[in-house]
Amino acid sequence: GITAPRAAGAPFHPRRGTEPHPGRMFIYLSKKIAIPNQVKLRCLSWNPDQGWIACGGDTGLLKVLKLELTAGKGESRSQQGVAAPSNLSMNQTLDGHHGSVMCVTWNALHRKLTTSDETGLIIVWMLHQGMWYEEMINNRNRSVVRDMKWTANGSKICIVYEDGAVIVGSVDGNRLWGKELEMRLTFVEWSPDARTILFVSGDTVYAYDAEGNRVKQVALPELDQDRGKEDEDEEAASSRVEVAGIHWYDGVEGQADPHAPTLAIAFRNGRVQISRGTDDPEPVVLDTKLNPLTQCKWNTRGSVLALAGTRRAPGGKGEGRDMTVVQFYDPHGTYLRTLKVPGTGINALSWEGGGLRIALAVEAYIYFANIRPDYKWGLFNDTLVYAYTRPERTDSTVVFWDMTSGETHSTNVPALRHIKASGLHCVLISGPDPASGKYKVSLCNSIGSPIETKYISIRPIHVTMTPLHVVIADGRVVYLWQYKTQVLKLTSADQAKAAELNQIRRTTGRERMLDVNADSDSPASTLETFSYPSDPTQDRITAITASEKNLIVGRESGLLQRYSLPHISLEQTNVVRCRPQLVRLNCDSSRLAIVDTNGNLSLMDLDARGEDSKRPGKLLDLERKDAWDVCWASDNPRLFAVMEKTRMYVFNDLEPQEPTLSSGYLAGFGDLMIKAVMLDSLMNNPERPTPDMVVTFETKSLREIRDLIETSGRAEAYAHIEQHPHPRLWRLLAESSLNVLDFGFADKAFVRCRDFKGIQFVKRLQSIGDKMKQRAEVATYFGRYDEAESIYRDIDRNDLAVDMRLKIGDWMKVVSLIQKGGGDDKLMMDAMTRLGESHAERYAWDKAAQYFSQAKQYEKMAECYYRVEDFRALHKMVQAVPQGSTALLQDLARKFESVGVCQSAVDCYLRAGEVRGAIDCCVLLNDWQRAVELAEKHDFPQIEGLLSKHVRGLLEKGDKLRAVELYRKANKGMEAAKLLASIAEEVSRDQADPLRAKKLLVLAAFEVERFRKAAVDRTLTAADGDIAQATAKTLDTLMTMDQTAEDLGSGGSKVLAGSAWRGAAAYHYYLLAQRQLYSGRMDAAMKTSIRLAEYEDILNPRDIYSLIALTAYHSNYFGICSRAFIKLETLPPSPERGNDFTEQVQNLALQIFTKNSPLDPQPLPRQYMDCLDTGTPYRACTVSGQLIQEAERVGIECRACRHYLLKREWNNTRHCPLCHSRLDLDLT
C-alpha cells in the first residue's frame, strides 16, 4: 500500500512507493524439506556462490544442506534451471551447539560458515574433503549474539551482543577491535565499501565508521511520524516500531540503475524505508500492511526486496484471518508480487545466488519458492535480443544474437527499461533523460543498429509490439507509434479507398496518444494536440496487448477495452472478475488469454455472445492456476501454450495435452512447434550464448503422426491427418514419403499443404531414373548436404556434388571438391572470389584479401587492403597489376591520395597515363618539388600559375614562412631566399630579435647556394650531345643570378646584394660584438665591431659606429673612438634619429676628448683602419672577430659559407659559428 501524506512542516519528505500494480514477476512454492523431530528453525542462510544452505534451530540443531539440480537424460535441454529435478547432495548435521542456534552467516569468498547460539557460543566452520569441521570457537558467556555480518569482500566480520558489546575480527581469526556500547543491540550491517557500520537498537539506527567511532544517528522519518501518535501507550508503540530487519545491498553482482536505493530498513509495524545510503534526503517509504513484519532481504542482484510477515486478510463477518506472506518490491518501491506461505510465521528468509529461488524457514520446515523474473528480452527474425548487467558497469549490456550464424553484437544502454520484439525489428526503451525528463524509444534491426528514435513523456510501465505498431502505456495514457505501414495488394476498385487512407495517415501522423478514460468514439489524438489529463484516475492500466487489428487494454477493476487499429476507435468493453496482469491476443484477434495477479489463467472469446446477447465477449470454461506465460500459435487461433510452474501445457481449444517439464520463456508457437528460451541458463553466461539455450518442443499431434508413420505406415497416417488437417502434418507426411522415395504419397501431401515447390520437386525426381541420384536430391532438399555429397561421390559424380555445393553457396566445399578433380580453373577462381566476398561481408578483410589474391581479383584486393590500412601490401599489389588496367590504377591512385601517400599515388597516375592527375595529386598533397619536376618533364606550364596562386594566398594571410616552405618544395630557391630576406628585414627594422634575423638570412643564403648548385649539377649531368647547350644555359643562368644579386642592392633585398652570405655575416658579427661587450672583453668587442663598418647597407650605421665608439672608449682606444664619433657626426639626418642627434653626439665628444687625447695605445693593423674608414672588408674570425692575415695557414675555412675561423680559437667545436654547417677539420 501507499502511506498517507506527511503532516505539514515535517522535516523529511520521503518519496512514496509507486502505484501498487504488480510487475511481471511470478513466484510459486516448489519444494518443502522437513526437519527431523519437528525441531523448530530459527535461522537460515543460503551461500550465494556454492549453494550450501545452513539452518539452525532449537536444541542445538545445525545442518548444512545442498540441493543439486539433476537434468533428465532425454529432456536435458528443456529441464534446465528451476525445472530440473533437485536432490539433496549434502545433508550434514554439525555438532557443537547445545543451545538454540540463533544466527548463521556465510563468508562466500573464503568458504566459511559462522554460527552462534543463545548461550553466546560462536563457532567458525570450514570445509575439508567435502565435510564441515570446526575451525575456531569463541564463547563470551555474558550475553547472546544478536547478529553477525561479514563485509562484502569477506575480510572482516562484525558481531553484536544484546548487552551492547561489539567485536570486529578478521577472516583469519584475529580480533581487530572491540567496544562496549551503552545500548541494547539487535542488528548490525556493513556498508558496501566496508567504511560504515550500522548498529540497530530498538527503533534507532546509528552509523559508526570502520574503527568504531560514532558518526551520527540515521534519519528515520517514518519513525518520527509514528512517535507522534498519542493514542497508544508508550510500550506498545515502541514494540511496534522496532526495527525488524536491515539489509544494505553489497553490489557484488552489479546494478542496472546506479541511482537506485540499496539500504532497506524494515519496522515491525510494516513500514519500510529504502534509501540511497544514510544521507538520502528523499527515501522511498512503504506501508506493506504486514503486522508484524519479521524479515527483510535483498536478492543477490539488488533488484528485488523480499519482506516477510503476517497480514490480516479481509473477512466476511467480523475479523479476517491472519496469513503468512512474503511481499516483493523493486528498489523504487514498486509492488511486484505476494507469496502466501503455510504455517504460523516465517522465522528466516534467504535468497539463492542469482535470485531465482528463495528459502523460507517456517516452523520445522524449509519451503523453497521459484521465481520467474521479468527479463528484458525478445525474439525476432531468428535473432534473440537480451539485456544483462555487468558488475563493473552501471548500465545494461544489450546483446543481439543471430541464432543462425552464431554471431553476436552488443551495445550498452543506460537506464534500460524494456525490450520488445516483433516481425523484423525490436524496440529498446530507456530513460528518463536527466535533462529533458523524456524516455527514449529506439527501433533497432537485427544487429542492434538504431533505425528510428522517438522521445515520449509518459512513463513506460507497459509495452507491447506488433509487426506494425509499438504501444506504450503508463497508468492512464497509451502511446501508439505506427513505425511500419502494412503493404496490401489492392485491386483497381480499392485504389481510391487506399489513397484516402494514405492521405489520412499522412495528415494525422504516425504517433497517436490515447486517454483510456475518454468517452468519445475517436479517443486518440496527435502529439501536438494532446495534453495529459490533470484529474487522477482510480482505475489504472495493468496490462496491454495488441495485434495487427486490435489493441486490448486491461485495467485494475477488471475492465477490458478493445480498440481497432490503426484507426484507434473503441469497439467493445468487457469486465472480468480479476485484475489482469498479462493479456495475450490470438492470431485472428478473436480470443484473449488473461492471467491475473494471482497467476490464474482464463480465456475470453471476444466475438462470441454471452449472457448479454447485445454485448460481444464471453468467458470460456477454462481456469488454470500458477500460470506465468502464455503464447498463442501464429497459424491456429485455437492453439496456445501455457507455462504453469515448471510445466508447459499445450491447449487445443480448451483441451490440454500432456505437460512437458520446462522453465523456458515462450518465444514463439508455429507449425505445431513451440520455441522456448532458457533465459535462466543464458543469464549465467550471457556473453557466450549457445544453441542449447533455445529449445523447440513438438505438440502432441506432431509426435503422434510421426509415431503413426513409423508404426502403421503412411496410408494410416494420411487418413488420420485428413481427420485433423494441418499444413505442418501434411509436410511431415511428404517429408517422410520422400525419404523412402514414395512419390505418390509425397505428391498428395504437397498438394494438400499447397506447397507448389514441393509438387514440382516430386515431378523432377520422377524424371530422374537413377535411385541414387534421387536419394541425393532428397538429401539436398532436406539440407543433408554431406549425405548428398557422399552419395554423389559413391557413384563417381563429383561434378554433381560440385553443382550441389554451388547451388547452396558452400564455396569452401566447392574448392575442396575441385582440388579433388571436380572442376576447372575458371570455377576455382570463381569459388575463390565468392569466398573472398563472403569474408568481406563479415568484415574479415584480411582473409578476404587472401582469397581475392588467389582469384587475381585486384580491384577487390585493393578494397580489402584499403579497409585494413595495409598500404605496404597495397603498394606491392600495384606492381602486379597488368598494364592497361587504367580504371584500377586510377582507383588505386585515388586511394593512396586519400591517405596522403603521394609517391605511390603519383606512380599509379603515371602508369595509367594521367599526368595531369599526378600533378594535381602533388599539388593537393603539397609535394611541389615533384609537381614542378613532372610539369617540366611533361611540358605543363600551368604549374607556375598554380604555384603563384598558392603563394599569393599565403602572403595575403600573412603566412610568409609557409610560402617559403612552398617555394622550397617547388625548388624555387631564389624566390624562397628573397622571401626569407624580406622577413629578416622586417625583423631587423624593429630591432626586436637580431638572432632571428640572422637565422632567416642563413636560410636564405642556403637557398641561394642550393639553387646555384642545382644549376651546375644540370650541366654536369646533361647528355653528351647537349653539354654545350646546357653549359651555355647554365652560364646564362649564373650571370642572370649575379645581375639579380646586383639589382637586389637597389630595388630588392639589400641583404642578398653581392654575396648571399653578407647579411648573415653582418648579423653574426653584430651579435658576436654584443656578446663580447657584455662579457667584458672590450678589446675583442672593438675589433669585431670595426668589421661591421662594411655592412652600413644592412645594419643601421648609428648602431655600428655607436658600438665602435663605446667599445673603443672602454678599451682606451681614443683614436678609434674619435673616428667613430666623426662618422656619427657626419651621418645624414633622418626622422628616426631626430633633429638633436648630431648635437648630442658633439656634446658627448666634447666631454670625452677634453679629458683624453684622440690617440691609441698602439696602432691597429692597416686592415682594421681601412675597414673603419672606407668599409674595405677583411677576413675576420667567426669565433673571435679578429683579423686573419694568412688564412690558409692559420685559419679553417667553412665549405658552406666560405668564412674562416682561427685555429687557435678553435675550441673543439665541430660546426661553423656562422652557418652551423659541419666543419671539415684538418689541423695539420
Helices and strands as residue ranges (DSSP letters): E 15-16, E 26-34, G 36-38, E 41-46, E 52-57, G 58-60, E 62-69, G 81-83, E 86-93, E 101-107, E 112-117, E 121-128, E 131-139, E 145-150, E 156-161, E 165-170, E 175-180, E 187-190, E 196-201, E 204-209, E 214-217, H 221-227, H 234-240, E 243-248, E 263-267, E 271-275, E 284-287, E 293-298, E 305-312, E 322-329, E 335-341, E 346-351, E 357-362, E 365-372, E 377-380, E 383-389, E 396-402, E 408-413, E 416-422, E 425-430, E 439-444, E 450-456, E 462-465, E 469-473, E 477-482, G 492-494, H 495-508, E 511-515, E 524-526, E 541-546, E 550-555, E 559-564, E 570-575, E 580-585, E 591-596, E 601-609, E 616-624, E 627-632, E 639-644, E 647-652, E 655-656, E 660-661, E 665-670, E 673-677, H 679-684, G 691-693, E 694-698, H 700-711, H 714-723, H 727-739, H 743-752, H 756-767, H 771-781, H 785-794, H 798-808, H 811-817, I 818-822, H 825-841, H 845-854, H 858-867, H 871-880, H 886-898, H 902-911, H 915-924, H 928-937, H 942-956, H 960-969, H 973-990, H 994-1020, G 1024-1026, H 1027-1050, G 1054-1056, H 1062-1078, H 1082-1090, G 1091-1095, H 1101-1114, H 1118-1129, H 1141-1153, H 1166-1174, H 1191-1194, E 1195-1197, E 1204-1206, G 1207-1209
